[in-house]
């Protein structure tokens, strides 16, 4: 997918080098411990070369995060895992260390034999090389542990062995942390990280990729909550430390214009990009052609990594075709029969459907009762405390594409059965993409009018929110509103029926929301539900039958969410071809809305 899209260097996914699979970190990871794998690697290298790029093969022994098929992992010292997903460690002997060096060198030699131009080893995210480099996981007392010099011995041996195996004509790249973010666990300081970087440079590496963080780090490094360019200082420091060695960098740097300026300013030499081009494979071409407004963005949502943590295939929220590039049901091809399509709902599901269908030649018109496009994304963008710009850029992209494709959009239009009967004769197909609602039937009827409001109305600024707020529902919608309102100075309490908040939030964001709730001092009442919305507040009862009165000027209904299938049932006999998509059918989230909308647009 990426070859042929303007990249000068393409690094193939990490291949584990050992026959036991101790270095294997995820299902379907490729291996390079035997010549029997060469045909596949030859094919990949050839494809990269045919598309005009330099081919690099990463050799990845996952160390602390490996052994996925074995039930254990290996590392320099036995340091218990802090994350339950990973296997418990075994300490490697000096004989095993020597074998690991040989395995890496032999894997590098195979990569060159397969046609790759060079190789890469990686010391970040907590993989094997990072395990030796870091004092958090390296507590050995022999020549491989203790001082920075000793902890870096394994890295130096790898560099020497790989350089000898693959020859001086083939570059070796090393990925090294500029910051581990592991202070709470006793990890390396930034100064120690740069000592190791200097050590790698002195050992003869041809390029250094500056990276940030471990999987166990309590601080975010690449999520939406990290401002773009935040970590550039580490690349700048590396370039000053090693002026004669090319430095490549791309941590939380999703914008090619910004990266190009950074390179021009001498901050680093190459822009390293992964997730932004998974979200938008044509990113570089669109940047070169001044069409970035037509480019999808990496939302920093972390769904890609969340899938890997669950041993599921990689995917991207914003690019439904990722991993399905040759499958007919994901390809945008000219429609055999051009149709007039009516889409009800201008949220992500409806707009994705409209864009794909219009590209195929259909005539599409969107209707929405709101005064702007975006659906529930508008609320997330307005109240998101992580990074509003990323979500707002998605809405801007949608507006650009609708305008450029000529999709007709009718806002402030409530599509009810009466309107449907009057306009349906104009269309061949109708798509229901109105999003989910809130089931207010399970919420007590308020004694005072205007106290209970819907989350969607708050998100769009349709209601005035009082100073004291109760949010019913501690899922992602309720949390986003609660966090944003608290930052505005409101006093917020979340009432959640389940044992924990963030039940519908992916693992890579659960801890962020929990942290923000603590930092913002948002009160949470779990295993609780409202039994009365009276004058001045809400009476809440917990699972033990204990009642609590919470003062409130405004009560926001963010849960329970419900589909809009009643509308689907009203319309299904009015039109020959009716489709439902996204949260309108089953409330879930942005990923499902985007993917389902796109696939429907490809299928109609």
N, C-alpha and C positions, 0 to 999 in steps of 0.2 A: 504493500500500500504506500509506504513512505518513499520508496525508490522512485525517482522520476519526478519528485515534487520540489526539486530545487536544493536539496541538502547536498553539501559537498562531501561529508563523511557520514556514513551510516554504521552504527554499532549494533550488531546482532545481539539478541537476548543472551543473557548469561548461561553458559553451559557448565554443568558440574563435571569435575575432572576425575572423580574417583569411582571405581567399579562397585563399591559397596553402596553408594548413594548417600554417604554421610553428608555430602555437600548439597544434596538435593533439597530445595526449599519449598517447592510447590508442585502440584500435579501437572503433568505435561511439560515440565522443564526439560530442555534438551540436554544431551550428554555428549561428552567428547573424550571418553577414556579408552576408546577402541577405534581402530581403522574402519570397522564396519559402519560407522556413522558418516564416513567421508562423503559418500554420494549426496546425501542431503545437504551437507555444508557446501559442497561444490556448487550445487544448484543455487543456494542462497547467494554465495559470493558472485556467481555468474550473473544473477539477476541484478544485484547491486551495481556491478560493473557495466552491464548493458544499459543501465539508466544513468550512467555518467558520474557515479559517486565512488569514493574510496570505501573499501569494506574492512571493518574492524570486528573482530570476534571477542566478546567479553568472556573471560573465564571466571566463573563464580562458584566458589565453595561457600555455602551459607553459614558454616560454623554453628554458632549458637542457635540459628534459626533453621538448621538443616535437619536431615534424618527423617523426612516426612513419612517415608515408608518403613522406618526402622523402630520407631518408638523411643529413640534417644538421639542426642546430638553430641558433637565433640567440640571442645574448645580448650584453651590453654590451661584453665583451672575450673574446678567445679564451683560455679557460682549459680545459685538457684535462679530459675526464671522469674521475672516479675510479671509476665503476661501468661495467662493460663493456656493460650493457644499452642505454645511451643513445648518441645520435648525437653526432658531433664538431661543435663549435660554429663559427659564423661571426660575426664582429663586425658589429653593425648601425651604419649611418651615421646622421648627424643627420637626414637626410631620411627615413630609415626610422623613426626614433624619432617624428618628427612624424606619419608615416602611422599608426603604431601607436596614438598618442593618438587620432587621428581615428577609427580602426577601433573602439576601445573605446567612444568616445562614441556612434558610430552604432549599435553593438550594444546599448548601454543604451537608446537611444531606441527601437529596435525592441522591446525587452523591454517597455517601458512601453506601446507601441502594441499589443502582444499581450495586455495586460491585467495584467501584473505590477505590483505596488505599488511595488517598488523594485529596486535592483540591488546586487551585491556584487562587489568585486574582491579578489584574494587575494595576499598577500605572505608566503608561508611555503612549506615543503616544497621550496624551490628553484625556484619558478616565475618567470616573467619579472620581475614586480615585485620579488620577492626578489633576483633577479640584479642589478638596479640598486641596490637598497638595501644589499646586502652588499659589503664590501670584498674578500671572497673572489673573487667573480666580476666585480666592477666595478673595473677597473684603468685606466679611461680618464683622459686628461689634459685633456679639454675641460670644459665647464661641467656635464657629466653625471657626472663622476667626481672622485675625490679626497676632499674633506671630506664629512662626514655631510650637510651642507647641500646640496652638489652631488649626492651620490648619491641624495638624496631628491627631486631636482628632477623626475624622471620621474613619481614618485608624485604630487607636487603638481599637475603638468600633467594627469595623468589625473583627479584629483579635480575640478579646475576644469572640465575639458571635459565630464565626465560630469554634473556638477551642472547645468551650463548646458544640456546636451542633454535631460535628463529633467525638469528643473524642480524647484523647491524643495519641491513637494508630494510628491515621491517620494524616500524616504530612500536614501542611499548608505552601505553598510556596507563597511568595509575590514578584512580579516583580516591581522593583523600579528604577527610573532614577538615574544614576550617574551624568548625565548632561542633562538638558532640551533643551539646545541650543535656549532658548527663551529670551535671553538678550534684544533683540530689542523690545520685547513686555513687558518687565518688569517682566520676569519670575524668577524662583528661581536661585540662584547662585549654584555652585557646592557644596560649604560648606553647604548650606541649604539642598541640596539633601542628603548629607551624615548625617546631623542631623536627617532627617526623616528615613534614613536607620538604624541609631543607635536606634531610637525610635521603629522601627519595631522589631529589634532584642530584645530589652528589653521587648517588649510586648509578646514575646514567639513564634515568627515564627520559623519554622523548617528549612527553606532554603530561601535564597534571590537570585533572578535572577537580575543581574545588566543590565540595559538597557540604551538606549540613545535616546533622541529626542522626539519631538511632530510632528504630521502631519503638523502643522502650522509653524514649525521651518524653518527659512530661510537658515539654514545650513544643508547640507546633512549628514546623519548618516550611511546609509547602501548602498548607490549607488556605482557604479564602480569608481567614483571619490574619494572615501575614500580608502586609502591604507589598505590592510589587516593588522590587528593588531593595527590599529591606536587608538582604544579605550581601549586597554588592561589596560592602566594606571588606568582606573576607577575600573576595577575588582581587580587590585592589591591594590588600596586604600581601597576597601571594605573588602578585606581579612585581611588587617592590622587592620582595625577598628573593625572587628567582627571575630576574629580568631577561635572562637568556633562554628560558624554557617557556614554550607556549603554554598559556593558561586558558582553559576552557571553563565556562561557567553558565549556569542557567537556573539556579535554585530560585523559585518563585519570581521568575522573570518571563512572564508570558507574552510580552508585547515585542514584536520584532523591531519596531521603530525605536523603542527605548533601548533594546539590546544593541542595535546598530550604532546609536549615539554613544553608548558605553564603550564600544569597541573603538570608535573614532576618538574618544577621550583617553584611550590608552588604559582603561580599567582592566581589560582582559583581551585575549586575542581571538577567541572563537565563542560563538553563542551556542550553548548546548541546550537542545530542546527535545522534550518528550511529550508530556501531556498536552501542550497546546496544539501539537500536530496530530495527536490522536483525535482531539476534538475537531480539528480543521486541517485535513491533509493538504489542502491547497493554500495554507497560510502564507508560505513564502511567495508563491506566485501572485497571490492577491495583494501582498504587501508591495511587491515590485511593480505591480500594475496600478497602484494607488486605489485598491478596491478593498481595503480593510473593513469598510463598513458592511461588506458582504460576507465577512468571515465570521464563523462561529467562534466562540471563546471557550477556553477552559474555565469552568466555573469554580474551580478549586473546591469542588464538593466532596472529593475523596471517595466517590463511589467506586472508582477503579481499584483503589487499594483495599477498600472494604470487601470487595469481591475476592481478591487474592487471599485475604485473611481467612475467608470462609472456604478456601480451596475451590472456588468457582471460576469459570472462564472470565477473563478480563473483558470489561466493557466500559463505555463512556456514556454518561448521561446525555451529553449534547450531540453525540454522533451515533445514531442507531445502527449505522452500517458497519461500524468497527467490528472486525472479525467475521464479517459476512459479505465481504466485497465482491465475491463471485457468485453469491446465491441470488437467483432470479427474484425472489420475493423481497429483496432489499435494493434492487437496482432500479433507478429511475430511467425508464424507457418510454418512448412515445406510445400513447394510448391507441389501441386499435380502433376504438369507438370514442370519439370526443363527446363528453357529456357536460351538462350544466349542473353544477353542484352547489347546493345551499348548505353552509356550515353554520350551526347555531352555537356560538361561543367563540370568543376571541382570546382564549387562554392558550397556553403552550400546545395542548393537544389539537385544538382547532386550527391554529396557525401552522403547525407542522404539517397537518393534513393538507391545508390550503397550498402551502409552498410546493410540496411534492406533487400534488395533483396538477397545479398550474404548470409546473415544469414539464409535465407529461402531455400538456396540450388541452386540458380541461378548462372550462370557463367557470370560475369559482367566485362566489359571493359569500361574505361573512356577515352575520348579524350578531349583535351583542347589546344587552340592556345597559351596560355601563357606558361611561363617557370616554373611555380610553381602552386600548388593547392591553393584554397581559394577564387577565384573569387573576388568580390568587398570587401570581408572581409579583404583582404590583405591591401587595401587602408585605411580602417577604422583603422586597427591595426597600420599602419605606421604613421598616422596623428592624432590619437585619443589622446587628451590631458588629458582625464580623467584617463585612466589606460590601457596602451598598452598591458600589460602582460595578462589581462583577455582575450582579443581578440586573441592575439597570441597563448594562450593556446588552444583555440578552433581549430586553424589551426594545432597545434601540435597533438591534439587528433585525428583529421581527418587523418593526415599522419600515425599515429600509427595504427589506425583501418584498413586503406587501406592495410598497410603492413601485419598486422597480419591475415587479412582475405584473403589475396592473390588476391586482386582486381588489375587487370592490368590497369596501367595508362600510356597513351601516351600523353606527353606534346609536346609543340611546333608543334602542328598538327592542322591546320585549316581545319575543316570539311566543305567542300563546296560540291555542287552537284556532281562534277566530282569524288571526293574521295568517296562520298556516294555510287555512282553507282558501284565503284570498290570493295567496301568492304561489302556492305549490304547483300550479299549472305551468309555471315558468321553469321548473327544474326537473331533472331526471333523477337526481339523488339528493337525499338529505342526510346530514351528519349531525348527531347530537353530541356536543362537546361543551356542555355548560358547567362542568365541574361538579363538585360535591356541595351539599348543603349541611346544615346542622340540624339534628333531630331535637327540636325544642319540646317535643311531646314528653320527653323524660325529664325535663327541667321544670321545677315548680313555677306556677304562674305568678309573676311579680305582683305585689300589692300596690305598687306605685308605677304608673306609666312612665316609660322612657328610661327606666333603670337597666333593664335587660336589653343588651344590644348584640348584634351578630359580629363575629370576628371580621367577616368580609367588609362590613360597613365601617368598622374602625380602621381597617387597613386602607380603605379608600378615602378616609377623612370625611365620611358622611355624618359622623356623630361627634359631639363634644364629649370627651372623656373626663370624668371627674378626677379629683385628687387621690381618692382612695378607691382602688380597683380590685375586684375579684375576677380572676380568669378561670373559667370552668374548662378544664382540660389541660394536662401538662405534656401534650405531644408537641410536635415541631411547630405547629401553628400557634398554639397557646404560649409556648416558650418564647418564640420570636416576638410576639406582641408584648409579653411580660417584660422581656429584657429591654426592648426598645422603649416602652413606656416608663420603665424604671430609670433609664438614662435621661428621660425627659423630666425626671423629678417626681414621678408618681409613686405612691405607696402601693405595692402590688402583692397580692396573695394568690397563689395557684392552688386550686382544688382539683385533685386527681384521684379517680376511683381505683387505679391500680396501685401496686406496691411501690413502684418507682416512677419518676417522671421520665420523659424521653423514650417512651416505649416504642414509638414508630420512627426513631432516629437511628441512622446507621452507626455501627460501632465507632467509627473514626470521628464522629461528632458528639456521641453521648457524653464523653468526658469533658468536652468543651462546654456544652450546655450546663452540666453539673457545676463546672468551675465558675461559669458566669453567674449562675444562680447564687452561689456562695459569695462571690465577690460583690455582687449588687445587693446582697442581703434581701433577696426575694424570699418571702415566707412560703413554704410549701406544706400543704395538708394532703398526705397520701392516704390511700385506702379510705377515702372520704367522698361524700356526695352532698349536694345541697338538698335540704328538705323544706326550706322556706326562704323566699326572697322578700323580705319585709322592708319597712321604712327604716332607712339608715344602715341596712346591711343584710348579710346572708347567714342563716343558721345552717351549720354543717354538722353531719354526723359521721363518725368513723366506724370501722368494722367492729369495734367493741361496744357500740351504742352510745358513745360519749358525744355530747353536743357541744359545739363551739360557735359563738357568734362573732362574725368578722365584719367590721365596719366597712361600708362600701357606698360610694356615690354612683359607681358604674359597675355592672356585672356583665362580663363579656363571655358569650357562648362560643367557645372554640371547639367543643366536643360534646356529644359524640357526632362524628361525621356520618352523613348518609348519602347514598347515591340518588340521582334524579331519574330513577327508572320509571316513576309515574309519568313523567313527561314523555319518555320513550314509548310507553304503552298507549298514551293518548295519540301519538303521532303515527304509530306503526301501521294503521289501516288507512292513513291518508296518502301515503306515497308508496310506490312500487319498490323502491330501494331505500331503506333506512338503516343507518349504522349508528352505533353508540361507541364512544371512545373516551379513554381517560377516566378521571374521577367521577364523571357522570354515571358510569356503570359500576365501578368499584373504587371507593376512595383509597388512594395510595399516595403517590407523590409525583415529583417533577420528572423523574426518570421514566416512569411508566407512561406519563402523559406524552412526553416527547416521542418515545419509541412507538407507542401505539398510534399516535397521530401520523407519524411518518409512514409507518407500514400500511396504514389504511390508505393514505394518499398514493402510495406506490401500487396498491392492489386494485383500486377502483377502476 
